[in-house]
Amino acid sequence: MLQLFVRFQVMLVGPRRRDEGQTTAEYALVLLGAAAVALLLVGWATKTNRIGKLLDFVLDQIVGRVT
């Protein structure tokens, strides 16, 4: 009788779900979001030439202190 009750409970509740796959999917989504932000930032920086201006400024400051 007890075995029948346990089997019936298992059929009603079903197998326990594990959240490991969900965690992996969440990490993948976070990585995709970070990559999208990085691509937008690189696109903006190359379009406005801000990175080149920043590097020129830094190198001018270094050369100015050396000479």
N, C-alpha and C positions, 0 to 999 in steps of 0.2 A: 504494500500500500504506500509506504514511504517513497519507494522508487518511482511509482506512478505520479505521486505528488511533485517530486523533484523534476521529473521529465516535463510535466505540465507547466511548471514554473519557468523552466528554461525555454519552452516553446513560446510562452507569453512574453517573457522579457526579451528573449532573443540574445544573440551573442553580444558581449560587451564590445563597445567601439573603442578603438585606441586613437589618441589624438596626435600620434607622432607624424602621420602624413599631413595633418592640418598645420602643424608647426613648421614643417618643411615648406609647405606652400606659402605660409606667411613670410618666411625668410626670403623666399624667391620673389614675392611681391615687393618686399622692402628693397631688395637689390635692384629690381627693375625700376622702381621709383627713383632710387639714388642714381641709377644710370641715366634716366631721363632728365633729371635735374642737372647732372654733369654735362650732358649733351647740350642742353639749353644754355648753360653757362659758357661752354666753349664756343658755341655759335655766336652768342652775344659778344664775347671777348674778341673773337676774330673779326666780327663785323665792325666793331667800334674802334679797333686797334688800341684798346686800353692796356693790354698786356705789353705790347711793344713800347708804349709811352712809359709805362711803369719801369720796365727794364732799362730803357734809356735814362730815366731819371736816377735810378739806383746806380748804374754804371757811371754817370756823370758825377754823382756824389762821391763815389769811391775814387775816381780819377782825380777829382778836385782835392781830396784829402791827401792823396799820395804826393801830388806835385806841390 
